[in-house]
Amino acid sequence: MATAPRNIYEQQAANRRNTVLVMAVFTLFVGLLGLGFDVFILGFPGDEYGVDFPYATVIALVIGTGSALWSLQVGAKSVLASSTAVPILHGDPRYQQLSNVVDEMSIASGLQRPALYLIADPDPNAFATGKDPEHASIAVTQGLLDQMSRDELQAVIAHEMSHVRNYDIRLMTVVAALLGAVALLSEFGLRSMRFGALGGKKSSSRKGGGGIVLLVLWLIALVLAPLVSRLLAMAVSRQREYLADASGAELTRNPAALASALQKIDAAIEPTRLIKKGTAQLCIGDPLGAAANDSEGFLADLFATHPPMRNRITLLKAMAYQQTGVIRG
């Protein structure tokens, strides 16, 4: 059954719910990793040499809850710091055109003016981050400012303001921050195995019957945790980009300008080196230059951080009555 289209307010509410859902699932997953550590390494419950309290589970839940709350409060600052983004002061004459464009899109969207940041990278790119529209930031690269016309720059800012208006920034900032926490917990569990903890007496009574099945499932979860969390982040990111393209075109009434901007971003050969892998899904264009983003099929859908750029451009040109055609992938 086809899903009924959502208006902007329904989409905002859905993104708020998704943020809570992502944080809850993450915390539960971390707790299960901790429970596995208790059962198969510390010997809880009932092993002769085991512990009588699920210490690892409690510690993991505290870490998971703390990471989720931390990501909401300071995740945006971490994302900006990891990209070496520096603030652009309001009224700086070097960035007057950018400032004017941001003011225009703030008025058009009805949102508070976001803080502006510059990333000293020659590749054209941009992203928005923050926990809500009142605490939003938009970062642009020097390459974006150098290569875009005023209309194209306005279109890119409108795209990012749409992420702010749709509450995508909260969801994607939380996801980006939690990716690192999952990877750290997975690495901790795998390092414990390398030191031979699973071969000791504390786990000996868990190695028969159903216990071995649970042990295997826990080991698989440890190994696949970073991959699964990244795939989920990519899936969320791809859907958000299509919505932000349409919402941005609505703000400017100029979808052709965003299509032109995306063509320039897509044509840039070099990756955006100052934007790290963990925040790639925040950007308007893939900063890593991954081939999966231009491919089609099941594997491409799994591993791409962004929908195929040609599909986005085709949709925008169709909105501007410049092109008709089939959307692939």
C-alpha positions, -999 to 999 in steps of 0.1 A, spaced: 0 0 0 13 34 -9 21 58 19 2 91 20 24 121 14 33 141 46 31 178 50 60 197 66 45 196 101 38 158 99 74 153 87 88 173 116 68 152 141 79 120 124 116 131 127 111 139 164 97 104 169 125 89 148 151 106 170 136 91 201 134 57 184 170 58 172 182 67 207 161 40 223 172 13 199 208 23 203 205 21 241 188 -13 240 215 -26 216 243 -14 238 226 -31 268 224 -64 249 261 -61 241 268 -56 278 245 -85 288 265 -108 264 297 -96 282 282 -105 316 270 -140 304 299 -151 283 329 -134 300 320 -126 336 298 -157 340 265 -141 351 242 -156 363 250 -189 382 285 -198 371 307 -212 398 333 -184 392 309 -159 379 295 -126 392 261 -123 409 252 -89 394 251 -78 357 278 -52 360 286 -50 323 250 -46 313 244 -17 338 277 0 327 268 -4 290 233 10 296 248 40 314 272 45 286 245 41 260 221 65 277 249 90 283 261 89 247 226 95 234 220 125 257 255 138 250 249 136 213 218 157 216 235 184 237 270 187 222 270 164 191 267 194 168 298 210 183 317 178 178 307 176 142 318 211 135 351 206 154 359 174 135 355 194 102 378 222 115 349 246 108 354 282 120 326 307 127 317 334 101 309 365 120 277 383 110 286 414 90 320 401 78 323 418 44 342 388 29 310 367 32 283 394 26 267 375 -2 264 343 19 251 363 48 224 380 26 214 346 12 211 331 47 189 360 58 166 356 28 162 319 34 156 324 71 128 348 63 114 324 36 114 294 60 102 314 90 132 302 111 158 318 133 190 327 115 214 298 119 251 302 129 274 301 99 307 283 97 334 280 71 354 249 62 387 257 44 383 230 18 384 236 -20 357 210 -27 322 224 -29 300 211 -1 278 221 29 259 206 58 236 217 86 237 204 122 222 212 156 196 199 180 167 221 168 160 252 147 169 275 176 204 260 179 212 253 142 244 258 123 252 257 86 288 250 75 299 257 39 333 250 23 354 276 6 350 257 -26 312 261 -24 316 299 -21 341 300 -49 322 279 -75 285 288 -70 266 316 -85 243 336 -62 212 316 -73 231 283 -68 244 294 -34 208 304 -24 196 270 -35 222 251 -14 214 272 17 177 266 11 184 228 10 202 231 43 175 253 59 151 226 49 171 201 69 168 225 98 130 231 93 123 193 89 143 185 121 166 163 101 195 180 118 185 166 152 181 131 138 213 130 118 234 147 144 223 120 170 230 93 144 264 106 136 274 109 172 261 74 181 281 57 153 313 64 171 300 51 204 288 18 188 322 13 172 340 19 205 318 -6 224 322 -32 196 360 -28 197 360 -32 234 342 -65 232 364 -78 204 396 -69 224 382 -88 254 380 -119 232 415 -115 219 428 -116 255 413 -150 258 384 -141 282 360 -165 264 382 -195 271 383 -191 308 363 -209 336 337 -181 339 323 -189 305 327 -227 306 292 -235 316 277 -214 287 293 -235 260 267 -263 258 234 -266 239 217 -233 234 245 -214 251 268 -219 221 241 -204 198 237 -174 220 275 -170 221 277 -171 183 249 -146 180 267 -122 204 300 -125 186 282 -118 153 266 -87 169 299 -75 181 315 -78 147 286 -64 127 275 -36 151 295 -8 134 284 -20 99 247 -23 108 247 11 126 263 27 96 239 11 71 209 24 92 225 59 91 229 58 54 193 47 48 180 75 69 203 100 51 192 90 16 155 96 23 162 130 40 181 143 10 152 138 -14 129 156 10 153 185 15 158 189 -22 120 193 -27 116 216 4 146 237 -7 131 242 -42 99 252 -25 117 280 -5 135 294 -35 109 287 -62 139 279 -83 145 241 -86 168 246 -116 193 265 -95 196 236 -70 199 212 -100 228 233 -113 244 234 -79 242 197 -75 257 192 -110 288 213 -99 291 194 -67 289 161 -85 314 172 -111 340 180 -84 366 151 -86 384 156 -53 368 145 -20 360 170 8 390 160 28 382 180 59 348 164 64 353 130 81 336 97 73 314 97 104 296 129 93 294 122 55 257 116 57 251 152 69 264 168 36 245 179 6 268 158 -16 289 128 -7 322 142 7 341 109 2 335 105 -35 322 69 -29 313 50 -61 283 35 -44 265 68 -45 265 67 -83 256 31 -86 223 12 -87 210 -20 -72 206 -35 -38 243 -32 -27 245 4 -38 213 12 -18 229 -4 12 263 13 11 255 48 -4 253 77 20 233 97 -6 208 89 -33 222 89 -68 230 125 -78 216 120 -113 182 110 -98 181 141 -76 191 164 -106 165 147 -128 137 153 -102 147 189 -98 148 196 -135 114 179 -138 101 203 -112 114 232 -133 99 217 -165 133 213 -179 134 175 -182 113 144 -182 127 109 -178 130 78 -158 144 79 -123 167 49 -117 178 30 -86 
